[in-house]
């Protein structure tokens, strides 16, 4: 498994498995067990996904040594404060049945993210988490956080796929040594991504699937990806991307698909801010 090295020296698998929207506990546990059996060693969850317990059970049942698994979870908006983050971290750790986390992220750029970051810096220095980072932070918010705190985020997990490639944001992250990580690498199937003519042509050229082409494209850009599927055969398909390469012509063709816009929502839209900020979860 190819890994990236974060700005604090911690190694992180470049390809992982995400459990967003797998709410049924038994299904989630089965999926994580399958993913670990296939070979995935990065598992991405969040308090807001309401499935940390199932992820923890699967990790325990898997038989894979804890030190081989890179576990990520995230802090939801309602807990984005100093005290809230300390409490939420302990709850997530207990639900996951773990002694430490590999990566803890601020899930959304809302609420008291500066108070939360102070708490996360402490948890990092205490050795409770190996790396800390953020998610959905646009470049201006990311730079502001970096300039006013001691620990630079190790990761920024943002929407990244062929229709929203994050080219400029990625340049800024490289400048500050923040690792970009893709959520929604397949755009959740939007814009008919799996029947896109450009991607289909590249897939046929390499005798691969569109999903494999997308993941290979991300890997060659050094973007960590966490595709989600509930089907074991798709897990195997998504994991089988380390034995071929896209050429320059392929990469340039995919670059033409970039709309530079989200296919989901804009975090600067006041209605989005209100909607996400009003979501109170039973955590």
C-alpha positions, 0 to 999 in steps of 0.5 A: 500500500502506497502511503503519503507522509504527513507534515509531522512525519506520520504515514497515511495510506493514500487509499482508504475506505469511507463509511459515510451513509452506512447507518445500519450497524450490522451492515457497517460492521460487515463492510469494514470487516470486508474492507480490512480483509480486502486490504484497506488499512485506512478507515474513515468515519465521523461522529456525525455518521452515527456508526463509530461503534460498528467501525470499532467492533469491526476493527476488534473482530478483524484480527488486524493489528491496531498499529496497522490500521489508520483510523480517522474520525471527525468532530461535529459542529455542535461540539466545536469548542474547547470543552466540546472537543475534549468531550467529543473526542473521549466519546468517539474514542469510547465508541470506537473502543480505541486507545488513540486515534490516527487522525482527528478532523474538524468536520465543518468550518463552523462554530468555535473552530479555534477553541476546538483546535486548541483542544485538538492541539492538546490532544495531539501533544498528549499523544492521544491522536497521531495527527489532527486536521480539518475538513471542508476548509476553503483556502482562506479559512485554512490559511487563517487557522494556520496563521493563528495557531501553532500546529498546522493541520496535517490534512484537509479533507475536501470534495475532490473528483473530476468535476471539482478538482481543487487545483488552486486549493491543492497548490495552497495546501502544498505550500503549507504542507497540508495533505489534501484528502478527497471525499466523494471521489466519485461525486456520488454518481452525479453528473452521470460520472460513470458514463462520462465519455472522457472517463469511459474512453480512458477506462477502455484504453487501459481495460479498467473501470471508470471508478479505477481511472478516477482513483488512479487519477487521484493517486497520481495527484497525491490525493488521499481517497476514501471511496465508499461502497457496501459491495465487497466486489466493488471494494476489490475493484477500487483497491486494484489500482496500483498496477497501472498508470495514466499517461499525460494525455489521460491526465490532461483529458480529465483536467478538461472536466473540471467545473471548479464548482461543487456538485453538492453545496457551497460552504459559503452559502448562508443557507448551507451554513444555517442548515448545517449549523442547525443539525443537532445530533444525539452524540 
